[in-house]
């Protein structure tokens, strides 16, 4: 049975790249009728916060990425990690190291001077026939892994192909700090093995850890899972995606008015493809997903494409669904449901986000203040004021429905032998304070007679 996991550290916000990892793990498990687990890697007690845990849970639930079983908290497995460390010590796969900070710093400097990668020099590593230094007094040792010295570690990465690393390259890494806490590489192996994770799908920033972890799996006598390392997501400048590029946490995208369907769909396609298909629901993704179709090169974040997808999903929603997602403050200010529904119908093709919809609705529903000089100069003249007054008289003697207003507008431009924009643009500027909007006839009907008259007379 396939088992995958998403294993974020709750030390900051939930990065959009992390969520893509979660989506791939989720889809791969579901595609294979397997299990998808969520493990919060909270072993760094100083940097882990409850706030970050909450953000992770909130993000996962917003995106509908349901995990199987309970959320696993890594720190709760300390005892188990320590038991395994004790076992490794006993079996000679690990050893106590009493090197002081100063000695380690000296080793680092020596390596630097020789121009080689910093590496622990093995002073406390027991070997047959080797005499270890006398134990220093009052020092609590760290516990190091006795990494094999010969041979290579090779794995068939499910995304990057075969990878081989020589054991010579690998340090005797610390499994347990002197304060007794287990380190990431040990905990992650023990937890993954205990759950029976079959596929570790994670960012390729962990690729250097994989050979070390494989050696730990072997020393513990655990089955080694398959690994799939996902390439980074870059911003448009080709650099690793970060805060510099704008919103980078899941919560921010929700606040910006993106829909979970769009975020899931967008991230799924970021580094994975199924022919030319662009639109997938989460269920469809789960049916189609395969590790083989993940690209091994970095992908580029394209906000325009996310906006396009968001517009696609916005348009498919009923107004009831949209209403439930709007900002409560906005809903307090604009509570006329009928008007909002008409504005949604009118504007949904051009709104990329919920916030854009709210901004457009606000434009329609509030009297424009300080209309820009450029717009006034471009569209308002004595002639256009004359047209606006004539039209106002005509509208006021008829019903204020979009049909009758549009009929009047058409008849008017015909009788005056002018082009439609010659009246539509001045109307937009005067009523909305902008020259961009969908059908002005429909907008006038939404605004209603009283507002129309007061906005027009005030501006004129
Ligand atoms: N906790 C690690 C991180 O957030 C992930 C560990 C893993 O996937 O193996 O980067």
Boltz pocket constraint, residues with backbone or C-beta under 6 A from the ligand:
constraints:
  - pocket:
      binder: B
      contacts: [[A, 7], [A, 8], [A, 9], [A, 41], [A, 188], [A, 201], [A, 202], [A, 203], [A, 206]]
      max_distance: 6.0
